[in-house]
């Protein structure tokens, strides 16, 4: 069944426009609240958010919905998404909510939902919630004497910082490392620099002054150029770039070169494999991860298992098949020994531990393989189904034949924006560029004709 509200990572859209309106947010609170009530005890929900201006609006609307459904609401304020996933278990809540549009600009917002086990909801549960959204939910709301209460919880930052620090051995210190951290003016702007400093590092925080409108604005994991310049300028040992809700990370070595999620997964998997800690005999990633990662893991006797795009699909595969390292090239790295979702800070700490143990520059430690030439381009569309066009299908078939077995082609609609993503990779960079450009042109011409 096609879902009206939920995409690959919860509900997302432009703030104050459908589906991110106060009315729909309130109804989501009602529907989710009714879906997760089991038994006669006081049910509770934890609600976190990033630093977007619209977070106030969505938060209050959802609180009204949850209270109307008879759930008590614990408000966490700005906190990373993995902090919500951790606290929903720590506080024995029935549901967790993160109000965020992740790496999107400030004018977007979203709702991510976590079950009592800290994992993102399955497609089946999301579909059931959608059915409730389209019904007259008011008839099943709580009686006047059973309405929920809402209160703000103190100390949540300290809880998350201690959780993150404990993912490293007690004896591990980051002293001697000069680290620049780009907080993306987002949810990690307080906790991430504090955790690094408490572990002994010299910390320089940038983009740590959110004003509600500057989240992800030319900064963070999707715009690491500023971090690269700052690392070079300050002669830092390494740079860390989070995204708006701090569930993804990319890093920068001492030369200013960017270290993406594929390289981070390769480094952590190799380290854990050497220590006998790696489970499942490999790594779980998406169809977008570089072919170079797959080849490198094979050289270590490890496998790469691919899923469709979306970190929750990675997590589902990890849980089903016993893996403990997975993620996405974009920087969602999931280490299930510690967390139920991507955690930018925790992933960065594992990389920093590898750098400290090796006693070598980040450029030597973190560059595990040479990426196969890969090109990704986006084509914006509005309405229609451009991938159903005969011309587009023909162009895709021709491209696959030209790439052969030594390359890969991935064409997919974005789950969060009205875009068609076209990605190709092969050892021949010229061929890759030709293939991608030709498909993009055909899709664009189809869109224009429509």
N, C-alpha and C positions, 0 to 999 in steps of 0.2 A: 504494500500500500504506500502510495506517495504521501509524504508528510507535508503539511501546510506550514508548520511553524518551525520544526526542528531541522537543523542542517547537520553537518558533520561534527559540529562541536556546540551542541545546544541550540538555543534560539539567538539569532543575531540580526541586527538591522540598524537603520538610521534612527537615532534617538528622537522620540516624540512622533515617529511615523510607524505605521503598522509594519511588523508586529511588536515594535518596542515602544508601545504606548502605555501610560499608567493603567488604562482599563485592562489591556491584555495581561500586563504584569500582575495585576491583582487577581485576575482569573487564573493565571498560572499558579499563583499562591494557593488559591482555593482548591484547584484540581489536584495539585501535588500534595497538599495537606490531606485531602481526603484519601488519596491513593496510598499514603504511607501510614495510616493510622491502623494500629493492630493492638487490640486489647483495650483495657479501661484505664491504663496509667496515663499520666500527663505526657503527651508527645511533645517533642522539641525539635526545632530546626535551627541550624547555625547559618548566618548570612554574612558573607564577606563581600568586598567590592574592591575595585581599583580606584583610581583617582579622577575619573571623568566627572565633569559637572553633572551629567545626567544620572549619575549613580544615586544622588539624593532622591531624585524623582522615582526611579525604579525601585530603590530600596523601600521607600515608604509605601509604595503601592503594593509591593509583595508582602510587607509586614501586615498590611490590612487584610490581604487575602488569607495569609496563614492564620492570623488571629480569628478571622471569620470561620475558618475550618476547625478551630479549636486547638491550634498548636501554639505552644509557647515559643517565642522567637528570641534567640541569642544573637545580638548584633556585634560583629567583630570589627567593623570599620575597615579601612584599607589594609589588606593583607594579601600575600601571594595566593594564587589558586591552590598550590600544594598545601598551604597552611589550612585552608578550609577542609581539604581532604583528610588531613591529619586530625583536625579538631572535631570533625563529625564523629570520629571514632573515640577520641580522647574524652569528649563530653557526652558520649553515649547518646548522640542525637539520632533521630530517625531519618533525617534528610539534611543535606548540605547544599547551599546555594552560593555560587560565585557570580557576582554581577560584573561582567567584563566583556569587552570585545577583543581581548588579547592584544594582538599587534596592530589592530585597525586604528584609524585616526580617532580623535576625541569625539567627533560627531556621531560615531557608531557606538552601540552598546549591545550587550548580550546577557544571556542567562545560562549558566552551566549548572547542572544538577548532579549531585553525588548521593548514592544510596548510603545506608547505615554502615556498610563495610568500607566506605571511602572510595569506591569505584564509581566511575561515570555510568549513567543509566544505559541499559541496553536499548536497542531499537524497539523491542517489543514493549518495554515499559513506556518509552516515549510515545509510541503509538496509542497506548491506552490513555495516557494523559491527554493526548490530542483529542481523543474521542470525548473525554470529559469537557474539554474546552468548548466544544461545539454544542454541549447540552446545557440544560437549565440547571446549573450547579447549585443555585440558591436553595433548591428544595431539600438539599442534603447537608446544609450548613449547620454549625453547632447551635444549640439553644443558647439563650441569653446568659444563662448561668454557667455555661461551659466554654465561653470564649477564651481565646488565648491571651497571654500577656507578652510584652516585649521589654527587653532590657539590654543595655550595653554591657559587654563583658570586658573587664580589665585584665591586663597581663597576657593577652594573646600573643603579642610580639615576643615577649620573653619565652613563652612556651615554644614558639616556632624556632627561635634562635637556638635554644637548647637542643631541640630535636635535630636541627641541622648540624650542630657541632658534634653531636653524638654519633653521627654517621662516620666520623673519623676515629681511628684508634686514640685512646686517651693520651698516649704519649706524643701524638702528632702535633707539631707546632708549625705555623707558617711564618715564624720569625725569619727575617732576612729577605723576605719577598716584598717587593714594592708592587702593589696591585692598583690598577685603575679600574674602577667599576662604574659602568654606565647603567643607571637605574631606570632609564627610559621615562623619567618623570612619572613612574607608575607605582604599582602596589608594593614593590620591593625596596622603595627608596629609604626606608628606615632600617628594616631588618637585615638586608644584605650587607651594607657597609659595617653594621654593628657586629655581625657574626664574624666577618673577616678580621676585624680589629681585635675582637676577643680571642681569636685564635693566634694572634701574635703578628699579623701582617702590618706593613705600612700601607695605609689605605687612602687613596685619593678618589673621592666620589664625584661624579659628574652627572648632570641631568637628574638631580635629586631635589628639585624644588618645584613640585607639581602645583599648577594653579587651576586645574580642572579643564584646561584647554590645550595644554602642551604635551600630553601623554603621547609617546611614540613620534613626536614631531622632529624629524631629521635626527633621530637618536635611537638607541636601543639595538636589539638584535637584527632588525631589518635595515638599519642604517648605521653600520659599524665604522664608517669612514672617520667620523669625529673621534671615536675611541682610538682608532689606529694612529691618528695624528697626536692625540694626547699621550699615548704610550711612548711614541717616538720622542715627543717634546720633553717628557719627564724622565726619559731613560728608564722606564718601568720594566719590570721583568715579564709582566703579562697583563692583559686586559680582559675584562669580563663584561659582556653586554647582555642584559636581560631584556625581556619584552614587557609589555604593559602590565601583564598579570604575573610575570616572573615564573611562568612554567616552561619557558624555553631559554636557551642560552647559546650564544656563540662566543668564541674567545679570540684574542689577538696575541700573537707572540711578540717578542721583544723587537722584532724588525717591523712590526705593524701589519704583518700578514694575517689574514682572517683564518680562523680554524672553525670549520662548520661542524654540524652535528654528526656527519659521517665520520670525520676524523676523530671526534670525541668518542663516539661509540667504538671505533677501532682501538683506540688507546685503552679505554676502560675494559673492553672485552679481552684484549691481550693481557693486561695486568691481572685481571681476575682469573683468566685461564692459567697463567703461570702460578698463581697462588692456590689453585685448586678450588676456586670459588665460583667459577662460571658454571651456570646450570643450563641444561638443554643442548650443549654442544655447539652453540652458536649465538646468533643475534637475530632479533626480529626487527625489520624495518619496512618501509613502504615501497611502493613501485617507483618513487621518486629518488631513492637513494642511488648513489653513483655506482656504476659497474666496477669501479676501482675498489670500492669497499668489499664487494663480493669476492673479487679476485684475491684481495689481501687476506680475508678471512680463510679462504680456501688454502692459501699458503701456510696457514697455521693449523690446518686440519679442522677448521671450523666451518659452519654453514651459515648462509644468510637466508632467512625466510621472509618473504615479502607479503605485505597486506595492502589493501586499498588505503588511500590517504586518510589520515585522521588518527591521532594518537590513541584514541580509545579502541580502534581496531587492532592496533599494535598490542595494546594491553590485553585485549580479549584473546589474541593468539598466544601471548606469553603465558597467560593463566591456563589456557587449555592444554598447552604442550610443555609446560615446565621450564620456561626461559626466565632469566632474571636480568637481562640487558636487552633493551630495545629502544626504538625511537625513530626520529625523522631527521632528514638532512637539515631542515630548518632550525633544529636545535631543541626540539622536544626529545629529551633523553629520559627514558623510564628505567629506573633501577628498583626493581620490585622488592629487593631485600629491605629497602628503606621506605618506599612510597608507592602509592597506588596510581599515581599520575606523574606527568612530567614535572621535574623540579629543577629550575635553572640553577639555584644556589647549591643544592646538594650535588648536582652533576659537576659543577665547577669545582667543588671541594675535592671530589675524587680525582679530577685532573690535576689540581694543585698538589695533592698528595703524591701523584706520580712524578711531578716535576721536582718536588722536594727529595724524594727517595733517590731519583736519578742523579741529582746534583748537576744537571746539565740545563742549558737554555731551553726555553719552551719551544723554540723553532726546531730543535733536535728531538725533543721528546714527543711533541704532538703531531708532527708531520709523518704519519705512518704509511701513506701510499700516495702515489701520483694519480690524481683524479683523471678518469677518462673524459675527453672533451664532451661537455654537456651544455645544451642550450635550452632555456625555458623562455617562452614568450606567451603573453596573455592577449586574448582578443575579447574586447567587451561586446556584449550583445544585450538586447532588450526584447524579450518576448521571442516566441518561436523556438525551434529546436534545430540549430544549425548543423549539429552532428548527424541529423537524419537526412540531410541533403545528399543526393546521389553524387554530385560533384565532389563534395567533401569526402564521402566514403571512398570514392575512386582515388582521390589524392592520397588518402591514408593507406590504402592498399598498395599503391605504387611506392610510397615512401618505405613501407615495411619491406618490400621486395628489394629495394636498393640498399637498405641497411643490412639485410641478411641476418645471419646468426651472430655476427660479431657486434651488433648494435641493438639498441632498444628504442622503441617509440611509445610514448604515453600521451594519450589525448583524453582530457577529462574536464567536465564542468567543475568550477569551484563550488565548494559546499557553503561558502560564506559570502560570495560576491557574484554579480552577473558576468562571469568571465569564463571563457574556454581556455584552459591551460594546455599548451603544446610543448612537449619536451622530447628531445631526441638526444642520444649519446652514441658515440662510436669512436674508434681510434682515429678516424679521419675527420678532423675538425671542419674542413671545407664541406664535406658531405653533410655533416650535421647541420651546418648553417643553411645550406641549400634546402635540405628537407624541411626544416622548421619554417623558413621564410615562405616556401611554396605553400605549405598547408595553411599558414596564417593568412596569406593572400587569398586563398580560395575561400576560407571561412569569412574573411572580411567582405569579399565580393558577394557571397551568398547573403550576408547580413544587409549589404547595401541594396541588393535586388529585392529583398523582402520589404 
